[in-house]
Amino acid sequence: MAVPKRKVTRAKRGNRRSHDALANPSFAEDQDGELHRRHHVNLKTGMYRGRQVVEEAED
C-alpha cells in the first residue's frame, strides 16, 4: 500500500487545492442590454447568437 514518506506541508496542500476553487459565472450582454450566461439560450427572450431558437414564454 502506498504511504507518504513525509508529511505534506500546509503550503503544498494549499497550492494543490488552489485549483479547486469555484469561479463566479460570467455573463454576456445581448443587443437589448439583458445579461445572460455565455453559450446558453436567454430564457427571457429565447434568443441565442442573434437568432430566435425558443418561443418566448407567455406570462
N, C-alpha and C positions, 0 to 999 in steps of 0.2 A: 504494500500500500504506500502511496506517495505521501510523505510527511515533510513539511517545510523544515529546512535546516536551521533557519534563523527567523526571529520574529519580524514581521513586516512593520516598518515604521509608520507613524501617522502620516507623514508626508507622502510616502509611496502609496499608501492606501488612499489618501485623498486625491492624489494625481490620477489614480486609476478610476476613481469614482467621479471625477470631474466630467467625464463624458456621459454620465448617466442622467445629468440634469435635464429637466423638461424645458423646452423653449416655448415662449408665447407664440400663439398662432399669428401668422402675418396676414394682413388684409390688403385688398386692392380696391381701387375706386372705379366705378362704372363711368359711363358718359353722363349719367344722371346725377353723379356725385354720391351714390349709395356705396357703402362698403360691403364687400363680400370676401369669402375665403378664396385664395388663389386656386385655380384649377377645379373649382366647384361651381355648380349652377347657382345663380342667385335665385333663391326660392321666392322672393317677393315679386320679382318681375318675370322670372322664367327665362332669363337671357343667359347665354354662355358664349363668350368671344364674339359679341355683337349680333348673335342670331337668336331667334326665339325658338327654344328647344322644349319648353314645358309650358302648358297652358297656365295663365295666371289664375291664382286662387280667387274664388268668388267669396268675398266676406260679407 
